[in-house]
Amino acid sequence: MTETMVWVDGRLVPSHLATVSALDRGLRSGEGVYETLRVREQRSFRLVAHLDRLQAGAGTLGIRVDPATIRAGIAAVVTANDHLGDDVVVRVTCTAGPMDLTTPFPGTGVGPPTVVITAQRTRAPGAPPRPPARGRLVDLRRELPMIKSTAYLLSLVAQREARAHGASDAILCDPAGRPLEAATANLAAVVDGRLVTAPVSAGILAGVTRTALCEVAAGCGLVVEERTLEREELLAAEEALLTSAVRGVQPLVSVDARAIGDGAAGPVTARLRATLDALIDATAEPLVLSRPADG
Ligand SMILES: Cc1ncc(COP(=O)(O)O)c(C=O)c1O
């Protein structure tokens, strides 16, 4: 079997040799950010938006990342792992680098940040398409929700609780118990023929796919309402859906074991999915920018 190659601080190495410092601040205190992108045939939808969000989140934590280097790293990882096929999920992780043990908490960084880029198959060969999502409301909130941080414990605990109750996805709520977003995806619902999704100011990640969904909604004849859904409103919605770079648009067919709509993927979700898939196909950005012709 061909070994997966991993990009670590500018070098491609076989995965069993891919290591970072034991003093890494990402390891010690979760000081890091990440991005997850889907790459098909060397192109990725809204690659620049993902790199911008990575850079902004890193900047908030005082981590300096160079988007051009990361872009080159993504291209290198995808090419080095062509045995995975032409539809892969790429994860970019940037942490604050090794800790200087001579300084008190929270310490200052020594040296450059740590950057790790990996690629994996989107779905195992021959695996059936991803089934619709089944949600479970979990009364937990992410810390600093606007940052796509590697401090992922809350999402993990929420997701385990959801799975233990037979659901596929935890749906995190605001302090008033209103559903905001899933542990790894944004949430939207069709209510009275409108597409309702929580505003970023409510404490959700500004999902790249969510932004694109709101853009295509008008073309699908839908008015977008950015406001927080009430719990009962979600349960009584005509349809509901989750979005992320990996899933695209995924129908959400039940919440807390109660069917949304008629408990199956609905026509509005199907239209949104088809429209977004077409946009992704038409506008996905190449990993490697072609150089202008000489002369
Ligand atoms: C908490 C959370 N919300 C939303 C998303 C979806 O964001 P995007 O569409 O940019 O992948 C993610 C993706 O991982 C996430 O972790």
Ligand as a Chemical Component Dictionary entry (heavy atoms), coordinates in Angstrom:
data_LIG
# 
_chem_comp.id                   LIG 
_chem_comp.type                 NON-POLYMER 
_chem_comp.pdbx_formal_charge   0 
_chem_comp.three_letter_code    LIG 
# 
loop_
_chem_comp_atom.comp_id 
_chem_comp_atom.atom_id 
_chem_comp_atom.alt_atom_id 
_chem_comp_atom.type_symbol 
_chem_comp_atom.charge 
_chem_comp_atom.model_Cartn_x 
_chem_comp_atom.model_Cartn_y 
_chem_comp_atom.model_Cartn_z 
_chem_comp_atom.pdbx_ordinal 
LIG C1 C1 C 0 -18.494 24.680 13.847 1  
LIG C2 C2 C 0 -18.502 24.694 12.347 2  
LIG N1 N1 N 0 -19.473 25.375 11.714 3  
LIG C3 C3 C 0 -19.536 25.411 10.355 4  
LIG C4 C4 C 0 -18.606 24.733 9.570  5  
LIG C5 C5 C 0 -18.715 24.784 8.051  6  
LIG O1 O1 O 0 -17.790 25.698 7.539  7  
LIG P1 P1 P 0 -17.317 25.614 6.003  8  
LIG O2 O2 O 0 -18.536 25.734 5.168  9  
LIG O3 O3 O 0 -16.428 26.785 5.851  10 
LIG O4 O4 O 0 -16.633 24.298 5.838  11 
LIG C6 C6 C 0 -17.578 24.018 10.193 12 
LIG C7 C7 C 0 -16.587 23.313 9.384  13 
LIG O5 O5 O 0 -15.757 22.584 9.890  14 
LIG C8 C8 C 0 -17.519 23.996 11.623 15 
LIG O6 O6 O 0 -16.545 23.332 12.263 16 
# 
loop_
_chem_comp_bond.comp_id 
_chem_comp_bond.atom_id_1 
_chem_comp_bond.atom_id_2 
_chem_comp_bond.value_order 
_chem_comp_bond.pdbx_ordinal 
LIG C1 C2 SING 1  
LIG C2 N1 SING 2  
LIG C2 C8 DOUB 3  
LIG N1 C3 DOUB 4  
LIG C3 C4 SING 5  
LIG C4 C5 SING 6  
LIG C4 C6 DOUB 7  
LIG C5 O1 SING 8  
LIG O1 P1 SING 9  
LIG P1 O2 DOUB 10 
LIG P1 O3 SING 11 
LIG P1 O4 SING 12 
LIG C6 C7 SING 13 
LIG C6 C8 SING 14 
LIG C7 O5 DOUB 15 
LIG C8 O6 SING 16 
# 
